[in-house]
Amino acid sequence: MDELMEDFGYVLDFLPTGKSMDRTREPVAQIIGTKFFKLLEVTIKPEQKVSLEQKVSIGKVNRVEVDRIKTRLSVSELSNTARSELNPVLKKIVMEREADFIGFFNKCGSVSTRLHQLELLPGVGKKHLEEILSERERKPFVSFEDLKTRVPLLTDPASIIVQRINNEITGIEKYYLFVKPPA
């Protein structure tokens, strides 16, 4: 169970007095985890302040700003501010974890006999697939820049990953590549 825990998250919205419909008035933040992209609502310690796009510790130890995790959220439960911050924060996380996503491009395989994991990425079809597989066989990719250079059809691989993660978070995908699906 602990291996599915998020250690860090980015603040999507901070509500210093909580949500208007909450019984108890306490400072809360809506955040997204950096590992499994879980949307969470957390309470912020009264003496702490957080800002949008701030990275906070939400693991079991070393919590400075966060008092406790209240609940897991769906996209529809996010505030308007949190929704507007979602894509920029996802881009930040993807760039921060570039090596992980390049590893995906280097190692991913088939979902079925007719479908490859790369084809689950928005805008990646058979031509892209063949080019990526051919290039990675020749030499593994080392960065998004390297991927863009060697596979010119992929103009912005980071944005493709962000779009896929966003689709998975909203629950419109059948297969999950990057997001821990809701229970």
ZADO-1210 file (C-alpha; in nm, 4 decimals, padded with zeros to 6 digits):
<atoms>
<atom x="00.0000" y="00.0000" z="00.0000" code="MET" pos="1"/>
<atom x="00.2781" y="00.2469" z="00.0878" code="ASP" pos="2"/>
<atom x="00.4298" y="00.2092" z="-00.2580" code="GLU" pos="3"/>
<atom x="00.1135" y="00.3739" z="-00.3913" code="LEU" pos="4"/>
<atom x="00.1526" y="00.6750" z="-00.1647" code="MET" pos="5"/>
<atom x="00.2375" y="01.0156" z="-00.2984" code="GLU" pos="6"/>
<atom x="00.5364" y="01.1825" z="-00.1319" code="ASP" pos="7"/>
<atom x="00.5010" y="01.5252" z="-00.2914" code="PHE" pos="8"/>
<atom x="00.2325" y="01.7296" z="-00.4567" code="GLY" pos="9"/>
<atom x="00.1844" y="02.0652" z="-00.6226" code="TYR" pos="10"/>
<atom x="-00.0759" y="02.3114" z="-00.4971" code="VAL" pos="11"/>
<atom x="-00.3506" y="02.3735" z="-00.7527" code="LEU" pos="12"/>
<atom x="-00.5616" y="02.5947" z="-00.5245" code="ASP" pos="13"/>
<atom x="-00.5425" y="02.7242" z="-00.1664" code="PHE" pos="14"/>
<atom x="-00.8556" y="02.8100" z="00.0285" code="LEU" pos="15"/>
<atom x="-00.7433" y="02.9832" z="00.3520" code="PRO" pos="16"/>
<atom x="-01.0850" y="02.9427" z="00.5181" code="THR" pos="17"/>
<atom x="-01.1847" y="02.6181" z="00.3514" code="GLY" pos="18"/>
<atom x="-01.4796" y="02.5542" z="00.1246" code="LYS" pos="19"/>
<atom x="-01.8012" y="02.7392" z="00.2023" code="SER" pos="20"/>
<atom x="-01.9992" y="02.4148" z="00.2318" code="MET" pos="21"/>
<atom x="-01.7580" y="02.2548" z="00.4829" code="ASP" pos="22"/>
<atom x="-01.8715" y="02.2292" z="00.8449" code="ARG" pos="23"/>
<atom x="-01.5336" y="02.3132" z="00.9897" code="THR" pos="24"/>
<atom x="-01.3508" y="02.6192" z="00.8665" code="ARG" pos="25"/>
<atom x="-00.9909" y="02.5169" z="00.8149" code="GLU" pos="26"/>
<atom x="-00.7325" y="02.6050" z="00.5517" code="PRO" pos="27"/>
<atom x="-00.7384" y="02.3509" z="00.2690" code="VAL" pos="28"/>
<atom x="-00.5520" y="02.3052" z="-00.0559" code="ALA" pos="29"/>
<atom x="-00.6293" y="02.1065" z="-00.3654" code="GLN" pos="30"/>
<atom x="-00.3136" y="01.9388" z="-00.4904" code="ILE" pos="31"/>
<atom x="-00.1903" y="01.6899" z="-00.7463" code="ILE" pos="32"/>
<atom x="00.0615" y="01.4213" z="-00.6543" code="GLY" pos="33"/>
<atom x="00.3857" y="01.4090" z="-00.8491" code="THR" pos="34"/>
<atom x="00.4161" y="01.0300" z="-00.8782" code="LYS" pos="35"/>
<atom x="00.0675" y="00.8874" z="-00.9462" code="PHE" pos="36"/>
<atom x="-00.1075" y="01.2181" z="-01.0294" code="PHE" pos="37"/>
<atom x="-00.3664" y="01.1711" z="-00.7555" code="LYS" pos="38"/>
<atom x="-00.5909" y="01.4717" z="-00.6992" code="LEU" pos="39"/>
<atom x="-00.6136" y="01.5310" z="-00.3256" code="LEU" pos="40"/>
<atom x="-00.7648" y="01.7732" z="-00.0806" code="GLU" pos="41"/>
<atom x="-00.5389" y="01.8394" z="00.2162" code="VAL" pos="42"/>
<atom x="-00.5634" y="02.0531" z="00.5269" code="THR" pos="43"/>
<atom x="-00.2882" y="02.3072" z="00.5711" code="ILE" pos="44"/>
<atom x="-00.1412" y="02.3686" z="00.9155" code="LYS" pos="45"/>
<atom x="-00.2916" y="02.6908" z="01.0574" code="PRO" pos="46"/>
<atom x="00.0435" y="02.8683" z="01.0849" code="GLU" pos="47"/>
<atom x="00.1391" y="02.7847" z="00.7255" code="GLN" pos="48"/>
<atom x="00.0578" y="02.9533" z="00.3954" code="LYS" pos="49"/>
<atom x="00.0973" y="02.7932" z="00.0550" code="VAL" pos="50"/>
<atom x="00.0876" y="02.9394" z="-00.2931" code="SER" pos="51"/>
<atom x="-00.0254" y="02.8115" z="-00.6300" code="LEU" pos="52"/>
<atom x="00.2203" y="02.5722" z="-00.7974" code="GLU" pos="53"/>
<atom x="00.4160" y="02.5308" z="-00.4703" code="GLN" pos="54"/>
<atom x="00.5595" y="02.1839" z="-00.4159" code="LYS" pos="55"/>
<atom x="00.4669" y="02.0423" z="-00.0736" code="VAL" pos="56"/>
<atom x="00.5501" y="01.7218" z="00.1107" code="SER" pos="57"/>
<atom x="00.2478" y="01.4960" z="00.1575" code="ILE" pos="58"/>
<atom x="00.4271" y="01.1747" z="00.2532" code="GLY" pos="59"/>
<atom x="00.4148" y="01.0247" z="00.6007" code="LYS" pos="60"/>
<atom x="00.7249" y="01.2168" z="00.7149" code="VAL" pos="61"/>
<atom x="00.8670" y="01.5663" z="00.6703" code="ASN" pos="62"/>
<atom x="00.5351" y="01.7415" z="00.6253" code="ARG" pos="63"/>
<atom x="00.5883" y="02.1112" z="00.6810" code="VAL" pos="64"/>
<atom x="00.2773" y="02.2735" z="00.5361" code="GLU" pos="65"/>
<atom x="00.0309" y="01.9838" z="00.5207" code="VAL" pos="66"/>
<atom x="-00.1475" y="01.8663" z="00.8345" code="ASP" pos="67"/>
<atom x="-00.3410" y="01.5737" z="00.6820" code="ARG" pos="68"/>
<atom x="-00.4870" y="01.4397" z="00.3612" code="ILE" pos="69"/>
<atom x="-00.8646" y="01.4809" z="00.3729" code="LYS" pos="70"/>
<atom x="-00.9792" y="01.3011" z="00.0598" code="THR" pos="71"/>
<atom x="-00.9083" y="01.2041" z="-00.2975" code="ARG" pos="72"/>
<atom x="-01.0820" y="01.4247" z="-00.5544" code="LEU" pos="73"/>
<atom x="-01.2129" y="01.3853" z="-00.9053" code="SER" pos="74"/>
<atom x="-01.1609" y="01.6541" z="-01.1689" code="VAL" pos="75"/>
<atom x="-01.5255" y="01.7625" z="-01.1310" code="SER" pos="76"/>
<atom x="-01.4609" y="01.8374" z="-00.7611" code="GLU" pos="77"/>
<atom x="-01.1727" y="02.0748" z="-00.8351" code="LEU" pos="78"/>
<atom x="-01.2257" y="02.4466" z="-00.7975" code="SER" pos="79"/>
<atom x="-01.2111" y="02.6637" z="-01.1093" code="ASN" pos="80"/>
<atom x="-00.8691" y="02.7869" z="-01.0026" code="THR" pos="81"/>
<atom x="-00.7407" y="02.4312" z="-00.9580" code="ALA" pos="82"/>
<atom x="-00.8722" y="02.3345" z="-01.3017" code="ARG" pos="83"/>
<atom x="-00.6974" y="02.6283" z="-01.4640" code="SER" pos="84"/>
<atom x="-00.3705" y="02.5401" z="-01.2865" code="GLU" pos="85"/>
<atom x="-00.3865" y="02.1711" z="-01.3778" code="LEU" pos="86"/>
<atom x="-00.2154" y="02.1790" z="-01.7199" code="ASN" pos="87"/>
<atom x="00.0684" y="02.4168" z="-01.6246" code="PRO" pos="88"/>
<atom x="00.1396" y="02.2055" z="-01.3143" code="VAL" pos="89"/>
<atom x="00.1246" y="01.8820" z="-01.5144" code="LEU" pos="90"/>
<atom x="00.3761" y="02.0299" z="-01.7601" code="LYS" pos="91"/>
<atom x="00.6015" y="02.1217" z="-01.4666" code="LYS" pos="92"/>
<atom x="00.5826" y="01.7666" z="-01.3262" code="ILE" pos="93"/>
<atom x="00.6447" y="01.6075" z="-01.6668" code="VAL" pos="94"/>
<atom x="00.9518" y="01.8257" z="-01.7217" code="MET" pos="95"/>
<atom x="01.0726" y="01.7487" z="-01.3668" code="GLU" pos="96"/>
<atom x="01.0321" y="01.3751" z="-01.4351" code="ARG" pos="97"/>
<atom x="01.1626" y="01.3861" z="-01.7934" code="GLU" pos="98"/>
<atom x="01.3867" y="01.0807" z="-01.7405" code="ALA" pos="99"/>
<atom x="01.0851" y="00.8700" z="-01.6343" code="ASP" pos="100"/>
<atom x="00.8860" y="00.9616" z="-01.9430" code="PHE" pos="101"/>
<atom x="01.1830" y="00.9153" z="-02.1768" code="ILE" pos="102"/>
<atom x="01.2179" y="00.5731" z="-02.0126" code="GLY" pos="103"/>
<atom x="00.8572" y="00.5063" z="-02.1122" code="PHE" pos="104"/>
<atom x="00.9367" y="00.5906" z="-02.4766" code="PHE" pos="105"/>
<atom x="01.2415" y="00.3615" z="-02.4588" code="ASN" pos="106"/>
<atom x="01.0792" y="00.0605" z="-02.2896" code="LYS" pos="107"/>
<atom x="00.7036" y="00.0526" z="-02.3468" code="CYS" pos="108"/>
<atom x="00.5541" y="-00.2430" z="-02.5296" code="GLY" pos="109"/>
<atom x="00.2342" y="-00.3819" z="-02.6719" code="SER" pos="110"/>
<atom x="-00.1035" y="-00.3682" z="-02.5027" code="VAL" pos="111"/>
<atom x="-00.2377" y="-00.6348" z="-02.7378" code="SER" pos="112"/>
<atom x="-00.1413" y="-00.7930" z="-03.0696" code="THR" pos="113"/>
<atom x="-00.2913" y="-00.4934" z="-03.2502" code="ARG" pos="114"/>
<atom x="-00.2151" y="-00.2072" z="-03.0120" code="LEU" pos="115"/>
<atom x="00.1100" y="-00.0625" z="-02.8787" code="HIS" pos="116"/>
<atom x="00.1293" y="00.1595" z="-02.5689" code="GLN" pos="117"/>
<atom x="00.2749" y="00.4408" z="-02.7798" code="LEU" pos="118"/>
<atom x="-00.0441" y="00.4443" z="-02.9873" code="GLU" pos="119"/>
<atom x="-00.2346" y="00.5357" z="-02.6702" code="LEU" pos="120"/>
<atom x="-00.0602" y="00.8743" z="-02.6733" code="LEU" pos="121"/>
<atom x="-00.2622" y="01.1528" z="-02.8416" code="PRO" pos="122"/>
<atom x="-00.1569" y="01.2035" z="-03.2027" code="GLY" pos="123"/>
<atom x="00.0661" y="00.8955" z="-03.2214" code="VAL" pos="124"/>
<atom x="-00.0370" y="00.6672" z="-03.5055" code="GLY" pos="125"/>
<atom x="00.1279" y="00.3874" z="-03.7008" code="LYS" pos="126"/>
<atom x="00.3808" y="00.6182" z="-03.8754" code="LYS" pos="127"/>
<atom x="00.4932" y="00.7724" z="-03.5461" code="HIS" pos="128"/>
<atom x="00.5038" y="00.4288" z="-03.3860" code="LEU" pos="129"/>
<atom x="00.7291" y="00.2827" z="-03.6548" code="GLU" pos="130"/>
<atom x="00.9623" y="00.5820" z="-03.6448" code="GLU" pos="131"/>
<atom x="00.9892" y="00.5817" z="-03.2630" code="ILE" pos="132"/>
<atom x="01.0491" y="00.2051" z="-03.2482" code="LEU" pos="133"/>
<atom x="01.3105" y="00.2230" z="-03.5231" code="SER" pos="134"/>
<atom x="01.4964" y="00.5113" z="-03.3562" code="GLU" pos="135"/>
<atom x="01.4890" y="00.3622" z="-03.0066" code="ARG" pos="136"/>
<atom x="01.6237" y="00.0330" z="-03.1431" code="GLU" pos="137"/>
<atom x="01.9133" y="00.2196" z="-03.3013" code="ARG" pos="138"/>
<atom x="01.9882" y="00.4091" z="-02.9779" code="LYS" pos="139"/>
<atom x="01.7751" y="00.4835" z="-02.6668" code="PRO" pos="140"/>
<atom x="01.6384" y="00.8359" z="-02.6341" code="PHE" pos="141"/>
<atom x="01.8049" y="01.0536" z="-02.3705" code="VAL" pos="142"/>
<atom x="01.5729" y="01.3574" z="-02.3503" code="SER" pos="143"/>
<atom x="01.2610" y="01.5165" z="-02.4963" code="PHE" pos="144"/>
<atom x="01.4910" y="01.7254" z="-02.7158" code="GLU" pos="145"/>
<atom x="01.6642" y="01.4111" z="-02.8453" code="ASP" pos="146"/>
<atom x="01.3232" y="01.2535" z="-02.9137" code="LEU" pos="147"/>
<atom x="01.2046" y="01.5639" z="-03.1036" code="LYS" pos="148"/>
<atom x="01.5246" y="01.5738" z="-03.3095" code="THR" pos="149"/>
<atom x="01.5220" y="01.2069" z="-03.4053" code="ARG" pos="150"/>
<atom x="01.1438" y="01.1802" z="-03.4539" code="VAL" pos="151"/>
<atom x="01.0552" y="01.5150" z="-03.6158" code="PRO" pos="152"/>
<atom x="00.6863" y="01.4213" z="-03.6423" code="LEU" pos="153"/>
<atom x="00.6691" y="01.4512" z="-03.2604" code="LEU" pos="154"/>
<atom x="00.6950" y="01.8267" z="-03.2217" code="THR" pos="155"/>
<atom x="00.6314" y="01.8397" z="-02.8453" code="ASP" pos="156"/>
<atom x="00.6505" y="01.5033" z="-02.6641" code="PRO" pos="157"/>
<atom x="00.6095" y="01.6657" z="-02.3208" code="ALA" pos="158"/>
<atom x="00.2746" y="01.8168" z="-02.4240" code="SER" pos="159"/>
<atom x="00.1613" y="01.4800" z="-02.5613" code="ILE" pos="160"/>
<atom x="00.2368" y="01.3232" z="-02.2204" code="ILE" pos="161"/>
<atom x="00.0546" y="01.6087" z="-02.0409" code="VAL" pos="162"/>
<atom x="-00.2508" y="01.5602" z="-02.2637" code="GLN" pos="163"/>
<atom x="-00.2499" y="01.1842" z="-02.1986" code="ARG" pos="164"/>
<atom x="-00.2199" y="01.2342" z="-01.8207" code="ILE" pos="165"/>
<atom x="-00.5028" y="01.4873" z="-01.8317" code="ASN" pos="166"/>
<atom x="-00.7207" y="01.2375" z="-02.0216" code="ASN" pos="167"/>
<atom x="-00.6411" y="00.9672" z="-01.7670" code="GLU" pos="168"/>
<atom x="-00.7182" y="01.1993" z="-01.4733" code="ILE" pos="169"/>
<atom x="-01.0584" y="01.2816" z="-01.6199" code="THR" pos="170"/>
<atom x="-01.1310" y="00.9107" z="-01.6595" code="GLY" pos="171"/>
<atom x="-01.1955" y="00.9108" z="-02.0347" code="ILE" pos="172"/>
<atom x="-00.9273" y="00.6521" z="-02.1132" code="GLU" pos="173"/>
<atom x="-00.9657" y="00.2740" z="-02.1093" code="LYS" pos="174"/>
<atom x="-00.5975" y="00.2093" z="-02.0311" code="TYR" pos="175"/>
<atom x="-00.3899" y="00.3858" z="-01.7679" code="TYR" pos="176"/>
<atom x="-00.0231" y="00.4491" z="-01.8488" code="LEU" pos="177"/>
<atom x="00.0732" y="00.7155" z="-01.5949" code="PHE" pos="178"/>
<atom x="-00.2124" y="00.7815" z="-01.3495" code="VAL" pos="179"/>
<atom x="-00.3151" y="00.5670" z="-01.0540" code="LYS" pos="180"/>
<atom x="-00.6813" y="00.4985" z="-01.1394" code="PRO" pos="181"/>
<atom x="-00.9464" y="00.5696" z="-00.8770" code="PRO" pos="182"/>
<atom x="-01.0426" y="00.2694" z="-00.6653" code="ALA" pos="183"/>
</atoms>
